[in-house]
Amino acid sequence: MDKKQKKRMEVLHQKIAKLQQQLTGAKRQPDDPAEVPRLERELAAAHAELAALKQT
C-alpha cells in the first residue's frame, strides 16, 4: 500500500464518520425525506471504496 492509498483511506474514514453522524441526525429529525436514502447511498459507496482499497 503506497502513501496515496493510505491517505485516501484516512479521508474515507473521516468521511464515513461524518456521514454516520449526519445520517443519525437525519433519522432523528426527518426534515427532508430524500436525505436519509441519499446519506445511506453515500455511506455504502464510501464503505465499498474503503473495502476495495483494503483488497489491493
OpenMM code with the backbone's topology and positions (N, CA, C; nanometers):
from openmm import Vec3, app, unit

residues = "MET ASP LYS LYS GLN LYS LYS ARG MET GLU VAL LEU HIS GLN LYS ILE ALA LYS LEU GLN GLN GLN LEU THR GLY ALA LYS ARG GLN PRO ASP ASP PRO ALA GLU VAL PRO ARG LEU GLU ARG GLU LEU ALA ALA ALA HIS ALA GLU LEU ALA ALA LEU LYS GLN THR".split()
positions = [
    Vec3(0.0849, -0.1174, 0.0000),
    Vec3(0.0000, 0.0000, 0.0000),
    Vec3(0.0897, 0.1240, 0.0000),
    Vec3(0.0672, 0.2082, -0.0939),
    Vec3(0.1510, 0.3275, -0.1029),
    Vec3(0.0913, 0.4434, -0.0235),
    Vec3(0.1646, 0.5515, -0.0229),
    Vec3(0.1272, 0.6690, 0.0564),
    Vec3(-0.0080, 0.7266, 0.0129),
    Vec3(-0.0321, 0.7269, -0.1170),
    Vec3(-0.1555, 0.7828, -0.1706),
    Vec3(-0.2770, 0.7007, -0.1248),
    Vec3(-0.2642, 0.5694, -0.1243),
    Vec3(-0.3732, 0.4832, -0.0811),
    Vec3(-0.4001, 0.5003, 0.0687),
    Vec3(-0.2944, 0.5127, 0.1470),
    Vec3(-0.3114, 0.5323, 0.2915),
    Vec3(-0.3837, 0.6634, 0.3189),
    Vec3(-0.3475, 0.7678, 0.2470),
    Vec3(-0.4121, 0.8972, 0.2638),
    Vec3(-0.5589, 0.8882, 0.2246),
    Vec3(-0.5882, 0.8180, 0.1160),
    Vec3(-0.7271, 0.8025, 0.0704),
    Vec3(-0.8078, 0.7269, 0.1755),
    Vec3(-0.7467, 0.6259, 0.2382),
    Vec3(-0.8153, 0.5504, 0.3422),
    Vec3(-0.8459, 0.6389, 0.4629),
    Vec3(-0.7526, 0.7256, 0.4997),
    Vec3(-0.7755, 0.8185, 0.6105),
    Vec3(-0.8930, 0.9108, 0.5791),
    Vec3(-0.8944, 0.9631, 0.4574),
    Vec3(-1.0017, 1.0530, 0.4147),
    Vec3(-1.1354, 0.9795, 0.4171),
    Vec3(-1.1366, 0.8541, 0.3719),
    Vec3(-1.2603, 0.7771, 0.3712),
    Vec3(-1.3100, 0.7502, 0.5126),
    Vec3(-1.2187, 0.7219, 0.6047),
    Vec3(-1.2586, 0.7010, 0.7444),
    Vec3(-1.3244, 0.8271, 0.8005),
    Vec3(-1.2674, 0.9420, 0.7692),
    Vec3(-1.3250, 1.0679, 0.8158),
    Vec3(-1.4619, 1.0919, 0.7519),
    Vec3(-1.4725, 1.0623, 0.6235),
    Vec3(-1.5987, 1.0821, 0.5519),
    Vec3(-1.7072, 0.9899, 0.6074),
    Vec3(-1.6692, 0.8658, 0.6369),
    Vec3(-1.7645, 0.7702, 0.6919),
    Vec3(-1.8143, 0.8171, 0.8282),
    Vec3(-1.7234, 0.8646, 0.9119),
    Vec3(-1.7633, 0.9140, 1.0441),
    Vec3(-1.8600, 1.0313, 1.0307),
    Vec3(-1.8296, 1.1227, 0.9401),
    Vec3(-1.9155, 1.2397, 0.9192),
    Vec3(-2.0528, 1.1984, 0.8657),
    Vec3(-2.0544, 1.1061, 0.7698),
    Vec3(-2.1812, 1.0612, 0.7125),
    Vec3(-2.2668, 0.9880, 0.8154),
    Vec3(-2.2029, 0.9111, 0.9034),
    Vec3(-2.2787, 0.8409, 1.0062),
    Vec3(-2.3447, 0.9394, 1.1018),
    Vec3(-2.2733, 1.0465, 1.1360),
    Vec3(-2.3320, 1.1490, 1.2228),
    Vec3(-2.4492, 1.2180, 1.1528),
    Vec3(-2.4301, 1.2501, 1.0260),
    Vec3(-2.5367, 1.3161, 0.9508),
    Vec3(-2.6588, 1.2248, 0.9376),
    Vec3(-2.6337, 1.0959, 0.9144),
    Vec3(-2.7424, 1.0000, 0.9000),
    Vec3(-2.8202, 0.9865, 1.0307),
    Vec3(-2.7500, 0.9821, 1.1413),
    Vec3(-2.8160, 0.9749, 1.2714),
    Vec3(-2.9036, 1.0975, 1.2933),
    Vec3(-2.8500, 1.2134, 1.2630),
    Vec3(-2.9269, 1.3364, 1.2771),
    Vec3(-3.0471, 1.3411, 1.1849),
    Vec3(-3.0303, 1.2940, 1.0637),
    Vec3(-3.1399, 1.2952, 0.9664),
    Vec3(-3.2505, 1.1985, 1.0079),
    Vec3(-3.2121, 1.0877, 1.0708),
    Vec3(-3.3131, 0.9925, 1.1166),
    Vec3(-3.3896, 1.0475, 1.2371),
    Vec3(-3.3196, 1.1228, 1.3222),
    Vec3(-3.3854, 1.1810, 1.4388),
    Vec3(-3.4820, 1.2921, 1.4001),
    Vec3(-3.4447, 1.3697, 1.3002),
    Vec3(-3.5256, 1.4839, 1.2588),
    Vec3(-3.5424, 1.4797, 1.1069),
    Vec3(-3.6385, 1.4043, 1.0598),
    Vec3(-3.6554, 1.3858, 0.9138),
    Vec3(-3.7213, 1.5062, 0.8457),
    Vec3(-3.6441, 1.6100, 0.8231),
    Vec3(-3.6953, 1.7287, 0.7537),
    Vec3(-3.7149, 1.7006, 0.6044),
    Vec3(-3.6167, 1.6338, 0.5453),
    Vec3(-3.6195, 1.6034, 0.4026),
    Vec3(-3.6254, 1.4516, 0.3857),
    Vec3(-3.7343, 1.3979, 0.3327),
    Vec3(-3.7455, 1.2517, 0.3216),
    Vec3(-3.6421, 1.1889, 0.2282),
    Vec3(-3.5860, 1.2649, 0.1374),
    Vec3(-3.4876, 1.2105, 0.0437),
    Vec3(-3.3468, 1.2098, 0.1024),
    Vec3(-3.3287, 1.2761, 0.2160),
    Vec3(-3.1944, 1.2888, 0.2722),
    Vec3(-3.1420, 1.1565, 0.3287),
    Vec3(-3.2250, 1.0807, 0.3983),
    Vec3(-3.1807, 0.9555, 0.4606),
    Vec3(-3.1331, 0.8558, 0.3543),
    Vec3(-3.2102, 0.8295, 0.2489),
    Vec3(-3.1605, 0.7361, 0.1466),
    Vec3(-3.0324, 0.7859, 0.0771),
    Vec3(-3.0220, 0.9166, 0.0577),
    Vec3(-2.9017, 0.9716, -0.0062),
    Vec3(-2.7793, 0.9482, 0.0818),
    Vec3(-2.7942, 0.9744, 0.2101),
    Vec3(-2.6833, 0.9539, 0.3026),
    Vec3(-2.6463, 0.8065, 0.3118),
    Vec3(-2.7463, 0.7192, 0.3094),
    Vec3(-2.7195, 0.5756, 0.3133),
    Vec3(-2.6435, 0.5308, 0.1888),
    Vec3(-2.6793, 0.5861, 0.0734),
    Vec3(-2.6080, 0.5520, -0.0512),
    Vec3(-2.4634, 0.5999, -0.0456),
    Vec3(-2.4434, 0.7235, 0.0012),
    Vec3(-2.3080, 0.7777, 0.0112),
    Vec3(-2.2237, 0.6956, 0.1088),
    Vec3(-2.2845, 0.6550, 0.2191),
    Vec3(-2.2149, 0.5755, 0.3187),
    Vec3(-2.1775, 0.4389, 0.2617),
    Vec3(-2.2683, 0.3771, 0.1899),
    Vec3(-2.2405, 0.2474, 0.1283),
    Vec3(-2.1290, 0.2599, 0.0244),
    Vec3(-2.1298, 0.3673, -0.0525),
    Vec3(-2.0256, 0.3883, -0.1532),
    Vec3(-1.8892, 0.4081, -0.0872),
    Vec3(-1.8870, 0.4826, 0.0221),
    Vec3(-1.7605, 0.5053, 0.0929),
    Vec3(-1.7079, 0.3747, 0.1519),
    Vec3(-1.7979, 0.2937, 0.2083),
    Vec3(-1.7570, 0.1636, 0.2624),
    Vec3(-1.7042, 0.0733, 0.1508),
    Vec3(-1.7694, 0.0761, 0.0350),
    Vec3(-1.7265, -0.0067, -0.0776),
    Vec3(-1.5892, 0.0361, -0.1266),
    Vec3(-1.5668, 0.1657, -0.1356),
    Vec3(-1.4360, 0.2137, -0.1807),
    Vec3(-1.3273, 0.1763, -0.0804),
    Vec3(-1.3595, 0.1875, 0.0483),
    Vec3(-1.2631, 0.1522, 0.1527),
    Vec3(-1.2305, 0.0023, 0.1443),
    Vec3(-1.3310, -0.0804, 0.1236),
    Vec3(-1.3084, -0.2246, 0.1110),
    Vec3(-1.2226, -0.2558, -0.0110),
    Vec3(-1.2475, -0.1837, -0.1194),
    Vec3(-1.1681, -0.2051, -0.2413),
    Vec3(-1.0222, -0.1660, -0.2182),
    Vec3(-0.9992, -0.0580, -0.1457),
    Vec3(-0.8617, -0.0165, -0.1164),
    Vec3(-0.7919, -0.1184, -0.0272),
    Vec3(-0.8654, -0.1777, 0.0653),
    Vec3(-0.8051, -0.2764, 0.1551),
    Vec3(-0.7686, -0.4049, 0.0803),
    Vec3(-0.8420, -0.4337, -0.0273),
    Vec3(-0.8145, -0.5523, -0.1074),
    Vec3(-0.6831, -0.5425, -0.1834),
    Vec3(-0.6442, -0.4220, -0.2200),
    Vec3(-0.5233, -0.4049, -0.3013),
    Vec3(-0.3992, -0.3913, -0.2177),
] * unit.nanometer
topology = app.Topology()
chain = topology.addChain("A")
for resn in residues:
    res = topology.addResidue(resn, chain)
    for name in ("N", "CA", "C"):
        topology.addAtom(name, app.Element.getBySymbol(name[0]), res)
